[in-house]
């Protein structure tokens, strides 16, 4: 099926969408980043680092946060318990003293999160990506190689993927009603990388835009948010219940 865009789904026990971090602390954004999506697609296409990414730079993304997940910290140490001649080498080429030999770091993940992403672009590019996601050259992962997806990433190609986000079943269980919301309904956050036409300014700036030459000099870009009410019937649950609902939707 040829269309102007893709619907992709990103779900895993752990995901990590790296944000600018310093030293031993590696943070994550609360939703997939443009640079990570570019990397995911480049992986499926089999593009080595340094490849021309100009066609991927023209893609536009709308992220639906099906399940925001929860933050999970992974604590690491390295270099401790060794004699000094085997401790971690410093930037100057020496060895750390024993009392400073153990290096500590922490990596942050999103646990049990799920996102559905509308990817819009020229049909020649989106059709190529659809084929690559069906038969990836290298296995795609969700931010880090330790985060493989739990289901096929490609849902379908479609002429208006952003509109489909409003109808596609949610990958989450029904929730208890919140104050001011009808029973069984929930507000779902959409994150847009172009102005959705609400008349509101961007809610934030994220530094996750890669240049087209494949180097890793990230630039900032604005993001907008909208909120949409989803009913109890649109909550498809998880596991096989969600897969069945998704299959029914894509075949109608």
N, C-alpha and C positions, 0 to 999 in steps of 0.2 A: 504493500500500500504506500503510495507516494503522498506526502503531506508537507506542510510548511513547518512542522515541528515534531518534537518527541515528548512523550511522557515517560519519565524515569522514576524509579523508586529506590530509595537508599535506606536500608534497614539492616541492623546488625546488633549483636550483643554490645559492641563498642565501636564508636566512631570518633575521629578526632580531626577537626577542621582548623588547622593551626593558625593562630593569630600571632602578631609580632611579639616575640618573647625574648627575654634576656637571660644569659647565664644558664643555670640549671633548671629553670622553670619553663616548661613548654605548655602554653595555654591552648584552649580551643575556643573558637567561636561557637555560638549556640545553634548554628545552621551551616549547611554547606557553603563554601566560599567559591568565588569565580576561579581562583587559581587552582583549587582542588578539583573542580569540575573539568577544567582544562587538562589537568594532569590525568584524571580518570579517562577522558576521551582519548588523549594521546597514548595512554597505555593500551587501550583497546585497539587503537589504530596501528600500534607497533612503532610509534615515532620515537626515535632516540632523543636524548636531551640536546638542545641546541637547534632542533628542527624549526622550520618556518611554521608559525602558529597563527598566521593572519586569518585563515578561514575560521578557526575556533574563536578568535577575538571578536568576530562579528555576531556571535550568538548572544541571545538575551535569555535571562533566567527569571522565573517566578517560583519561589519555594513555598510550598504549603507545609506547615509544621503539623504533621499528623500526631506525633508524640514528641514532646520536647526532650524526653529523657531526663536523666539526672547526672550531675557532675560526679566523676569518679577520679580519684587521685591514685596514680601508680608511683610508688616511692622506690627510688633506685639508689644503690651505693656501688662504687667501684674503686678499686685500688687499695683497699684496706687489708690488713693482715699479712702483708708481705714485708720482707726486709727492704731497706731503703733502695738498694740497687735494682729492685723490681717494682718500685712505686711508679705512679703515673708521671710521664715526662712533662716538664713545664714548657711554656712557650719559649723560654730561653735555652732549652735543651738540657737543663739539669734535672735533678730529682727532688721531689718534695720531701721535707722532713717528715719523720714518722708521725708526729702529732697532727700533721696536716695531710696525711696520705689519703684518707678516705674522702672521696668526692661524693657529694650528695646531689641528687637531682629528682625532680618530680615531673611527671607527664600527666596531663589532664585529658580525660575522655568524656564523651557523652555515652551513658549506659542506657540501653533499651530505647533509643530514639528511633524515629521513623520520619522520613521526609518524602514528599512527592514533588517532583520538579518539572515544570513546563519549560522546555527548551525550544526557543524560536529562532529561526534563521533561514537562509536560502535553502530551497529543497535539495540542491545538489549536495550541500553540506550535511543536512539532517538525514538524508537518505544514506549517505556514506557512513554516518555515525550509527544509524540503525543496524546496518549490516555488520559493522565492527562490534557492536554490543552483542549481537547474536553469535558472532564467532570471533571473540577477542584474540588478538595476537599474544598479548600478555594479560594475565589475570588482573582485572581491576580490583581496587581496594578503596575503602572509605576513609581517606585521609592519611592513614599509615598502613604499612604492609601487614601489620598484625591485626587489621580490621577487615577481613573479607566479608562481603555481603551475604545475607542469609537467603536471598532469593534472586532470580534474574533481575538485572537492573532495568532493562528495557520493558516498559509496559506495552506501548504501541506508538505508531506514528499517527498523526492527526493534523487536520487543517488548522485547528485553533486550540492548542494545548492549554493556554491560560484559561479559556472558558471551560474546558473539561475538568480543571481543578475544582470547580464549583459543584460538579456532579459526581466525580469519581468517588467510590466508597472510601471512607476513612479507615486507616489502619490503626484502630484503637477501640477499646471497649467503651460502651456507654458510661457516662458519668452521672453522678448525682447532680440535681439541678443546683445552680448557683443563684445567689440573690439577684433578682431582676431578670432572670432568664427563665424561659418556659421549661417545663419538665422535660428532661431528656435532650435538651438542646445545649450546645456548647459553642463558644466563640473560638474560631480557628484563625491563627495568625498566618497571613501571607506576606512574604518578603519579596520586594520588587527591585530590580536594578535599573528600571526606568520609571519615570513618573506615571503612576496609574491613573492620573487625571482627577485626583481628589481635590486638588487645589492646596494641599498641605505640603510643607517643606519636607525634605528628607529627615528621617529620624536619627540617622547616624552616618558616619563615614567609616568605611573599612579599608584597610590597606592590604588588598588581596588581588590587585589587577596586574597580571604579567604582561610585559612587552611582547611584541610578536616575534622577536628574534630568539626566543627561548631562554634568554638570560633570566636571572632571578632577582631583578631590581623591581620590587613591588611598588605600585602606585596606589593612591587612594581613590575611592569612588563612593558616590552617595547611595544610600538605600532608603526605600520607602516601605512603610507597613500599612496593610489594611487588615480589617477583621471581618470575618463572615460567620454567620450563624448556621450551624449544621444541626439537623434534627436527629432524633434517636434512630430513625430508619437508615441514616447515612453512616452510622457507626457499624462497621462490618466486623468488628472484633479483631482477633489475631489468629495466627496459625492457619489451619485449613479453612476456617470460616472466612477469613479475609481473602484467601486465594480463590475460593469459590465465588465470592461476591465480585471480585475483580474479573474473573473469567466470564461471568455472566454479563458484566458491564461491557467488556471489550468485544463481545460477540453480538451485542444488540445494535 
